[in-house]
Amino acid sequence: MALGAPRATAPGRTPDRPGERPARPGHWWPAALAALPLGLLALASWYGRHVRPSADEWCFLPKVRDDGVWGLVDTFWSLDNGRLANGLLVGLYAKFPVAGHQWYALISGALMLTLLWALVAALLRRTGVSTPRGTPLLVAGMILAVFLFATPNTYKTFYWPAASVSHTLAPVLCAAAAIPLLRARGRGGRIAAVAVAAGAGVFMGTLSEEASVVSFVVLGGVVLAAPLIFAERVRRTVRIWSLAGMAGAVAGTLLLLASPGSRNRRTRFDAESVSMLAPESLGGALRGYLEILGTVFTTWQYLGAVAAGLLLGLVGRAGAGPERSVFLPVRPLALLSLGGAAFLVSGYLCTVITYPVFGKQVVTAERTWNDYLLLYVLLLAAAGVLAGRRLRAGRTGRPGLVIAVAALTCAVCTAGLAVPLVDLGDRMRVRAELWDRQDAYLRAGAARGEKVMPYTPTPVARMLEPFGREGLRKWPAGCVADYYGLERVTYAPRTP
């Protein structure tokens, strides 16, 4: 018997086509294969114990210590950037200074995996597709693994909490807002799903401008293309849900833009004098975006998402007839074209709104890519599912061989992601040892009554530190002194 080949029709199931038997639910290999991305996520979470504060967090910590979480929220609104939801999430981990940073990777990783797992399972349920145990977890695990670790800077994507809440966790929360709609039963469930979409939109508007842009583009596409995708009986509900999410995102974004903090931020970065719609700004954003796409499209580890989707498409079987599905018969070319257009448009718009702040450095600000890269990874997985369905419908003579190749691809991609992750973990460990030694030294000096003490930068993954090369002072230096109760810190070439 070939790997993954069906054996018997389960009671109550209908085949995908005459003569085809649905997959046997007792297959063990999807659950075993899911151990690969889950093991990688577990390793990455274990490395999280080496995370220490840096960059913006030097200023968050004393603020939360002195004024609490809501004090930081007020600072974000009044002075920093206007992101109320962002201030709340940052305050929650900054409330537990070093421990909050160390546990962030584990907690956020588990949360994102759970949400993506629930999303995949809800999609399968609403489409009436049955799969062997462990398949939804395998797909969710591979999607999250490539999303977090295929990026050029995993530290800023996953380990730096200040960036993760804005650009990594945010798009996952956006995707998860669809779960209540997919699981809605009856009028009350649909009303609740619409309310969740509106609330999530407002929350996202004050958490991440870029994630809001992606959501707006995707939901707008759903409203316009609903007749091509959804069954008529659910089309009106889907459109209302999408419009509610769009309205919430607009309301949250307007609230953010009207805040004193947002105005201060635009002034600080001189963004008021640079119009996003100026030809030179649009052209610079386009050049930067094309360079970003060149990096993304040549990162081979993203094939892991395609392979996971391919496995799902090969083993998934219709569970109870086509009338249960909320989707129209799949048109692969149209569906992927719409998704690809949404990705390209939203990615460019995200680059446009960040260009006045980052300029040409938008190409190296990899954390800001993540807001639209999750959509890219989801599209790759969807492409794999559609390819798997086509291969199955084409009566391929060796389904076990195709499944084996896809499984091997998942394994190779996981290994390809693990190598740089292990190297990053080693560098994080070295930095943590230096940081802890210096932390003890500064605390001891402050306890003795010292007012001015030397500080040595301990950078990792191009993170900002209070001093650059040759002692060039940077803005967090005053916050470092405040954190330790000093008047100021001076540059030292070596850790005391």
Order of alpha helices (4+ residues) and beta strands (2+ residues): alpha-alpha-alpha-alpha-beta-alpha-alpha-alpha-alpha-alpha-alpha-alpha-alpha-alpha-alpha-beta-alpha-alpha-alpha-beta-alpha-beta
